[in-house]
Amino acid sequence: MLDKIEFSKVMLGLAENFGAKATKDQIGFFYQMFMDDGIDIIQIKQAARSIIRTKKDSYGRMPTYAEFIEFIQGNKEQNAELEAQKVIDLIRSEGAYAEPELSPVVKQVINSRFGGWKALCGSLEESKLTWFIRDFKEAYLSIETGKLMLPDKNESAQILKRVEFKEVA
């Protein structure tokens, strides 16, 4: 649970640093948003320090909630790119028959978008890495942002070719 007084001190410190006005309602709203998202005071303080050190164009306004989240969770595009690169590195070092430790999101991307680890390892070529990273990022971001990503017509045909239909007795 977030300590309201400690949280308020952080918000007022940010407001003072940026020459902005922080209202009681704004602080209360931010407090509730952080509580709802399960973000603790340590993460908030780290984000506040990062914002103070890096934000140059924010004088006169408080940082937005999205700015806090970006500093806490990292930029989603950058995270997706890093995860794609980790997968490429794992394919190169582990191969198709390994069972690498992957995050649930990465597993979901690999299974839903590329047909599983073995299928991905068997189909990924050096010349197609740019396309792989683009497709991986798109799928990763759709999962991270909660947006449903449906396959297009060509992808649907490829998926259907992989599905084995069994006759029901």
N, C-alpha and C positions, 0 to 999 in steps of 0.2 A: 504494500500500500504506500502510496505517495504521501509524504508529509506536506500538508498544505502550506505551512509557514516557510519551510525550506524551498518548496517549489516557487512560492511567491517571491522570495528573495532572488532566486535565479532570474525570474521574469523581469523583476524591477531592475536588476543589474543590467540585463540586456537592453531594456528600455533606456536606461541612463547612458549606456555605452553608445547607443545609436541616436541619441537625442530625440527619442520618440516618447510618446505617452502610452502607458499601459493602463488600461482601465480594469476595474475590479471584474467586470463582466468578461473581458477578454482573457484575463488570467484564469477565471473560473471555467471558461469554455475550453481553453488549452488544457487545463488540469483534467477535465472530464475526458477529453479526447485521448490524452496520454493514458489515463486509467483504462479506458475502453480498449486501447490497443496493447495493454500489458507492458508499457514502457516504464522502467523504474527511474528513480532520481539520479542514479549513477550515469545511465545513458543520456538523460536530459542534460546533466552538467557537462558531460563530454561533448555533446552536440553544441551546447552553448559556447564552450571554449573554442571549438572548431569554427563556429560561425563568427565569433568575435575576431579570431585570427585571420579569417579568409575573406569575409564579406567586406567589400570596399564601397559598394554602390547602395548601401542600405541606410545611409544617414537620414534620419527623420521618420523612419518607419521600423516597426518591429519585424523580426523575421516571421515568415509564415509557418504554419504547421507543416506544410510540404517541405520547407527547407530543413526543419528539424528532422523529419522522417528521412530525408535524403542523407543527412549526416549520420543518422543512427543506423539506417539499413544500407546505406551506400546507394549509389546511382544504379538503378535496375538495369539500364542498358550496359553499363560497365560490368555489373555482376554477370549478366547473361554472356557477355563476351569472354569473361574470365572462365566461366563454367564450360563454355564451348572449347576453349583452349585446353582446359584440364582433361576433357573427354578425348581430344586429339592426342594429348600426351599419354593418356592411359592406353589408348588403342596401340600406339607405337611401342610402349613399354610392356604392356600386359598381354595384348593379343585377344583373339576371339574366345579362347577357352578359359580365360580368367574370370573371376567374379569380383570385379573391383567394388570398393566401397563408394557408393554414390548417394547423394542426397535424394530424398523422395521426389523433389521437383525434377532433378536430372533424370532419374529413373523413369518418371512419367513421360518426359520429353522423348527419351530414347525409345521407350516402348510404344508410345502412341504415334510418334512422327516417323520413326525409323525402323519399326518392326522388331525391336529388341537389340540387345547387345551384340549377339552373334551376327545378326543380319547387318547391323551397322558396320561392324568390323569387316565383314565380307564385301561390303559395297563401297566403302569410302576409299577414294583414290586421291592421291596428292593433287591432281589437277582439279578436283572438285571441292577442295577445302573451303574456298571462298563461299561457294553455294551452301555447303554444310553449315558454316558459321552463321550465314544469313538465316537459313531455315531453323537452325537450333535456337538462335536468338528470338526469332518470331514466336516459336512454340513456347520457349521459356517465359517470355514476357506475357504471353497470353495466359499462362498458368499463374504466374506471379500476380497479375492484375485481376485475375478472376474472370477474364473474358473467354468465352467459349470460342474455340477456333475450329471450324469445320473444314474438312478437306475439300479441295476444288474437284472438278469433274475428273481430271487426269489422275489425281491422287486417289480418288475413290476407286477408279478402275484398277490401279496398282494394288490397293488394299484388298479388293475383291479377288484378285489373282492369288494373293497369299493365303486367303481363307480357305480352309479345307471343309467342304460340305460333306456331311455324312448322312446317309440315308437312315431315316428313323423307321424302326421295325414296328 
